[in-house]
Amino acid sequence: MTTTTGAFLDRVTEEGSGDAAVLRRAARLESLLGDPYARGNPHGLRALFDADARGEPPAATEQLLAEEGFAAEFVPLEDGGRLVRADLLARMLRPVFRRDVTLGLSAGLASWSAASVVWAAGSGEQRRAVSDLLLSGGRVAAVGRGPAAGPGPVRAEVTARPVRGGGFRLDGRSRPAFQPGRAGAYVVHARGGGSGAPGGRSILLVDGELPGPGARVLQRVRTAGMRGALFAGVEFDDCAVGADSVVGRPGEGEPLAAHTGRVESCVLAGAVVAAVGTVLLAAVRAAAVSRSAPLLERRHALLSGVFADVLAADALVTTSLRALSLLPDGFAVQSAAVGHLLPGLFRENLQELGTVLGSRRFEEADPRYGSFAKLVRDLPVAGFGSARSTADLAVIVPRLRGLAERSWFAGAEPPSALFRVRGDLPVPGFRLSAAGTRGEEDVLAASLVASAARLSEVRRIGGQVGRLAGLADGFVAELRELREQCARLPVSPPGGPAGVAAYALGDRYALLLAAAAVLGVWEGQDGTDPFLSAPAWAVLALSRIAGRLGRPVPEVPDVCTAQVLDELVRRFRTGRSCDLYGTEPVR
């Protein structure tokens, strides 16, 4: 592995590492990437679509990001990079994901996902080696991870066999990994390697040259989505690696990978918010050219609803990532709610947007509309599909009884800083540790109860605030019903017919956490953003969540829908992002 950090490293500390600095860098990156729809823009959607059609990475844009030192966003501050918090990382990824999911993974997120176990549990030497590699423009590939992402056979795996005198022998073939042929180092997730139970897993950091002639990158696997991603497996045949290659402890890699995987999944969800926003703006464009008044009215309702859903999704994922730094003991269940809820929500949103786009959704080469078909193809391959949703629901369900008995209506309300999405957190630092693995606290449920209590005091104001109060009361009633039902669940993880009912409870619970996040973010506004400070978007978002819960929902007033639509159109005209930040490129 190289030890050259690159000429751009001197710029890393110039802008700072807090929220304001990240927002400035994100806006600058938007400007550098340019108008996504402009003809001749080498970093625009047309160029990215063309590269995807050829099955190649977008070389020009990768080079631009490398020259800007984008890799420093994925290296912790203490190791020479800019990374201090997971929520800021997701925020910084959005200008890239807004254009192309494959580009976002290739430009750094895939390497960070592979290296996150090193940041969490690696030795000082391992951290230095990986940081030097990334800061000099290199990549890290994860090999042998579970079936959450990527194509290929589920049963493929690599094994690590301890040898006398120290070290290990690697054998086996991995399922296809993301761009292993371009990697300067591999993080290998292997079965065995420990002295305990034979089913344990070990994680090993292996040099990109690969250990001996018995190791090789296999032939590329073609995929329906992310066609420029260069997926390929890696094969090991009795390959020797040293004892110092182990990340953490031998045989104890599974809990480490599980925790870092939850962080990675949550960061990916935060980045995908921007990709869905691009499709939403494409649908706005399609609706703008419609000449049918009844059809246009229906499309406006769909667009407003999807915009409200995107803001609700952003509220949930951003508060969950901020909780990793502020209140880490509740992160496991919050991140699982993100991973379970958002893939299905965005799939539903894309279906709605497809009806607005009409026949234009098939115009895959057109940069104005092609983002729809590409995102539909890309998300499952990126690990943001039904497999992720199911896996994260399985994390939630075993915790429901404990949360019902010990946390709901008993926990303390979280600090307001959790919901101030533009504010610095009082606890700095990027945490990847054992904290947050238990999932025994539920700060969002406590926030939901507190928000409802405050709104009940101002219900007499009526109007949209009164509607918010009514919706909040309904969610608290839902939480009470859920507590009664979850308290009757078996203590052990559910299975069989009882498991089906438990999984339905887990789905309802995830929706309640989304409602709590929306209320918290709305209450946390300081008036700087007039749209987010007004209740219209929260009323619409919460009404849609209540509808998914099957609760009776009064018809949303036309004024709410109109205000949300007006903001969406403003963002379309100014090029601002469709998330909570509404980032506008620096002109």
N, C-alpha and C positions, 0 to 999 in steps of 0.2 A: 504494500500500500504506500502511496506517495505521502511525503511529509511536507509538500509545498502548499502553502495556504492561498496563494494567488495574489495578484497585484491589487485587487479591489478590496482586500481585507482592511486596509487603512480607513475605508469609508464607513465601516460597520458601526463605529461608535459616534459618528458625527451627528446623526439625527436623534439619538436617544432610543429608548426601548419601550416607552409607555404607550398608552392608548392614543394620545394625540400624534405621536411620531408614527405609529402604525397607520393611522388614518391618512396622514400626509403621504406616506410611502404608497399606500393603496391608490390614492388619487393620482399620484405621479405615474404609477404603473398603468393605470387606465389611460393616461395621456400618451405614454410611450407606445402602448399597443395600438392606439389610434382608433378611429371610427370603425367599428366592426363591419359596417356595411359599405365602406368606401371602396370604389374600384381602384385597383392598383395597390392597396394596402397589403404589404407582404405578411402582416399579422392579422388581417381581417378574416371574416368567416369564410369568404370564398377560397382564400389560400389554405385555410385549415381544412375545409371540406375536400379540396383537391388532394391534399396530402393524405387524408384518410382514405379517399377512393383509391389512391395508389398503394395503400398499405404501408405508408412510410411515416416516420415522425416528422413534424413540421420543423425542419432544420433551422430556417431563418429565425423563427420565434424562439426556439430553444437557445440559439446563439445570443439573441437580444437579452433574454432573461439571465443567461450566464454572465454577460458583460455587466449587467446591473447588479450582480452579486445576490441574485434571488436565492441562491443556495444558503446564504447566511440566515434566512428566515427559519431554516430547519435545524439549526445548530444552537444548542443552549448558550445563553449569554456567557456563562462561566467557562464555556469551551471555545469562545472566540466568535460566536455567532450573535444573532439578534433575538433568539427565541426565549421568551420569558413566561408566556402563558398560552394555553391551548386555544382559548377564545380569540386571542390576537392572531394566532397562526391561521385559524379558519377565516378570520377577517382578511388577512393578507392574501389568501388563496383566491378570493372571490373574483378579482379582475381577470384571473387566468381561467377559472372554471366558467366564468360567464361566456367565454368564447369556446372552450373545448375541454371536456372532462379528461380526455387522453393527455392533452398537453399539461394539465394540472398535475396529473400523476407522474408523467415523465419528467417534468421540470423540477420535481422535488418531493411531492407528497409520498410517492412510492418508496423513495429512499428513506424518508423520515419514518414511514411506517415500519420499514425493515430495521432501521437503526434505533427505534424507540426502546427496544429492550436493552440496548447498550447504554442509552441515556439513563435508563432506570436502574440497571444493576451491573453495568460493565465496570471493569477495572479502570484505573486512571490511564493506563497504557492503551486499552481498547478505545476509550473515549477520545484520546488524542489521535489515534490512528484514523478513526472514523471522521472526526471533525476535520482533520487535515485533508482527507479524501474529498469530503463534500465541499469544503471551501475552495478547493482547487478545481472544482468542476466535475468531480467524479460522481459515481452512483453506487448505491448499495442495493442488492436484491435479496428479498426474503425467499428462502428455498424450503419447501416441505411444510408450509403452513397448512391449516385446515381448509375445508372446502367452502369457506365463506366467500371467496372471490376467485375469479378467473375460471378458465375452462379446464377440462381434463378429468381423468378418472379419480374418484374419491379415494380409492384404496391404495393409490401410489404413495409410498413413503420411504424415507431414508432412516437407516438405523445407525446408531453409534455404539460400538463395542469397546469397552475398556481393555487395554492391553497391559501386560506386565511391564513394569518400568515406567508407566505413565503415558498419557495420551490415549487416543482412540483410533479405531478403524471405522471409516464410513462406508456403508454399502447401501445400494438401492437407487431407485429412480423417483424423483419428485414429480408431483403434478405440475403442470405448466406454471411458471412464475413470470412476473412482469419484467421483461427486458433483461434477462440474465446475461445475454451476450454483450451488453454494454456496461456491465457492473465491474467496479474495481474491488469489490468485496462482497462476500455472501454471508448472510445470517442464516444458518442452517438449523431448522427445527427437526430434531431427530428423535426417533424412538430409542429409549435406553440411555446408556451412558452413566447411570447412577448405580450405587451399591444397594439400593433399597428394592422396592417393588419393580418387577420387570416391565410393568406398563408405564413407567415414568418416562418423561421426555427431557431432553437436554437441548440447550441452545448453544451453538458454537459459531464463533466469528472466524471466517475462513478467507484467506487472501484471494483476490480476484484471479490470480494465476492458476488457481485450483491445485489441490494437493496431489501432484504426480500424474502419470499417464493414464491412470484408471478413472479420472474424472473428466467429464466433458459436458458441454451444453448441447442439448439435443436439437433436432430439427424444429423449426418454428411451427407453431400451431396457429392456423387461421381461425379467426373468430368472426361471428356475425356483427358484433359491436366492437368498438375500440380497435378498428382494423389496422391502425398504425402502431399498435402497442407492442408488437414483437414478443408475444408470449412464447415461451419455450421451457421445457423441462431440463433438469440437470441430473446427470447420472454419476454415481460413485461406485467404484469397484475396488474394494479393499484399500481405501485411501487413508494414509496416516495423517493425523493432525495432532498437534501438541496439547498437553494438558492446559496450557495457558489460553487455549482458544475458547474455553467454556465461558459463557456469559452467565454470571450468577453462580449457582451451585449445580453440579451434575445431577441429573434426574429430577430437578425441581423447576424445569422450564415451563410446565403447563400453567401454573397459576400466574407466573410472570407474563406469559403470552396472553392469557385471558384478560388480565388487567390492562396491559398496554393496548390490546385489541379493542377494548371498550373505548379507550381514548381515541384511537385511530378512527373507529367507526363514527364517533361523535364529530370529530374534526371533518371527516369526509361529508357527513350530513350538512355541516355548516357551510362547506364549500358548494355542495350541490344546490343549496338555496339559490345561488347566483345563476346556475345553469337553468333551473326552472324559470327564473326571472327572464332569461333571454327568450324562451319559448313564449312566455306571457306577453312580452313586447311584440313578438311576431304575430300573435293573435290580435293584439291591439291594431297592428298595421292592417291585418286582414279585415277586421271589423270596420276600419275607417273607410274602406273602399266599397262597403256594402251599400246598395241602393234600396234595399227592402226595409221599410220602417218597422213592421212587426218583427222581422228577423233581427234587425239591429237592436231592438229593445231587449229581446231575449239574449242576444250576445252580450249586451252591456251588463245584464244581471250575472251571467256566467263569469265575465272578466272581473267584475267587482268581487265576486265570491272567491275566485281563485287568488286574487291579490290579497284578500283578507286571510286566506289559508296560508299563503307564503309568509305573511307577517307573523302569523301564529306559530308556524314552524320555526321561524327565525327566533321568536321569543323563547321557545322551548329549548332549542339547541344552544343558543347563546347563554341563557341562564344556567344550563347544565354544565357547559364548559367553564363558566365563571365559578360555579360551585366547586370545580376541581381544585381551584386555588383558594377559595374562601371557606368552603364547608365540605371537605373531601369525603367525609364519612357517608354522605348521601349520594355520592357520585355514581356508584354502581347501578342503583335502581333508576336514577334519572337518565343516565346514558342509555340504559336498556330501553327505557320508554322512547327515547329518540330513535334508536335503531329499529324498534318495532313499529312505531307509528309513522315515521316519515316516509319510508318506501311505499307503503300503501296509500298514504295521503297524496304523495306526488304522482303515483300511478293514476289515481282518480283524477287529479288535476290535469294531467296530460290528456286523459280521455276527454275531459270537458273542453280543453283547449283545442283538441282535434276537431270537435264539432264546430268550433268557431272558425278554424282554419279551412274547413271543408276540403275541397279538392287540392288546395294549396299545400296541404300536409304531405302530398306526394312529390312536391317540387324539391327534391333533396339537394340538387346542385345550386339552388337559388339561395344566396346568403340571407335574404329577407325571411325565408320560411323554412329552410332546410334544417334549422336547429331542432325542430320537432322530431323528425325521423331519426336524426343522429342520437339525440338524447334517449329516445325510446330504445334504441339498440344498445347504447353504451352503458346505461345504468346497471342492468343485471350483470354484465361482464365486470364492471367496476366493483362488484360486491355490494350493490345497493338495490337488491331485489327481494323476492319473497324468501329466499334462504336466510338472509340477514334478519328479516322481520321475524321469522319463526324462531331463530336462534336467540334473539333478544327477548322474545316473549317467554322463552324457557328460563331466562335469568330472572324475570319478574315474578313468575308464578310461585316458586318456592318461598319467596319472601313475603307474600301477601298476608299470611296469617300472623306472622310476627309483627308486621307493620300495623295491622288492624288492632292487635292486642297492646302494643307498646308505644306506637307513634302517633297514629291519627287522633286528633283532638286532644293530644297530650303534649306534643312537641312545641318548642318555642318558635316564634316567628323569626325568619332569617333577617339579617340586616338588609336595609334598603339598598346597599351597594350591590347586592346580587343582581338587581334589576336595572341598574343604571348602565345601560349597555355602552355608553360612551365614557364611562368614568373609570379611573384607575382603581385598582383594588388595594385594600390595606395590607394584604399579604402578597408580596411580590414573589416571583420565582415560578419556574415551570416544574410542577410536581409530577413525577411518575414514581410512585412508591407503593407500599402495601396499603397506604391510606385510601379509603374509598372502596375497598374490596368487600366490605361486609354488607353495605347497603342497609344498615339498621336504622338510619335516620331518613325522614321524609320532610325536608324543609319546605317543599312546594305545597304539600297538603296543609301544613301549618300556615303558609302564606295565604292559601285559598280561604281558609276560615277567617283569618284576620281581615282580608280584603272585603269579604262579605259583611263582616261586622261594621267596618267603617262605612261601607256604602249604604247599609241600612239606616245610618244616622242622617243621610242626606237624600233618602228616597223621596221625601216630600218635594224636592226640587222638580221632580218629574222629568219629562223629556227623555233624552238619551241617557242621562245619568240614572234616572229612575229605571229605565230598561236594564242598565248594567246591574243595578241592585237586584232586580228580579232574577236575572240570569245567575248572578253569584249565589243567591239563596238556593236556586235550583241545583247548582253544583254541590253545595254543602249538603243538601238533602240526599243527593246521589252518593256522596261520600259516606254519609251515615248508613244508607242501605248497603253500600259496599262493605263497610266495616262489619255489619251483622252477618253478611254472607261469607266473608273471608274468615271470620272467627270460627266458622263451622268446618273449614277445610281441614283435611288430614294434616298431621304434623309433617310427615314425610312428603317428598316431592310427589305431586299427583300423577296418576296414570290411569289408563282405562277410561270408563265412562265418567268417573269423577274428574278426571283430567280435562275432559272436554269442557265441563262447566267452569273449572278453574281457569282455563285459558280465556274463556269469555270474560271472566272477571278481570283478568290481566289486561285485556283490551280496553275495558271501560276505565280501568285505573290510569292507563296511559293517556287517555283522552282528558281525564280530570287534571293530570299534571300539565297538559297543554293549556287548559283553561286557567289554571293557577298562574302559569307563566305570562299569559296575555294580560291578566289583571295586574300582575306585579309590574310588568313593563309599562302599562298605561299609567299606573299610579306613580311610577318612578320618573315620569317626564317632568322636566323643569321649565317647560314653556319655550325652549329654544326651537323646537320643531312644532309648528302650529298644528300640523296634521296629526302627528302622533299624540299630541297633548289633548286633542279633541276626542270625544268618545266614539265617534262614528265607526272607525275601523275595528275597535274592540267589540262594539255591539254586533257588527256583522260577523266577525271571527268567532265570537262566543256563541252566537245563534247557530252557526254551522256546526260547532262542536256539540252543542246541546242536541241538535238534530241527529247527529251520528250516535249519540247516547240513547236516542229514542225518547227523549223528554219532550213534553209539549212546548212548542216555541211560538210566541206571537209573531205575526208577519213583520218582517223588518221594514221600518218606515222607508219610504222612497228617498227621503232626505239623506238617510245614512248611506244607502247604495249610491246616490248621486255624489256625495262627498268623497267616497272611496274611489269612484270612477274618475272624478275630476283630478284627484291626486295621481292616479295611474296615468291618465292622459298627459298631465304635466311632466311626469317622469319620462314618458315616451318622447315628448317633444324636446326635452333638455338632455336626454341621454343618461339620466340618473338611474342608479340601480334600483331594483324592486324589493329591497330588503329594509330592515329597520334603519340603516344608515343613509340610504338614498344618496350614495356617493356620486358626485358629479366630477367628470374629468377636469383637470387643470387646463385651462385654455391658453 
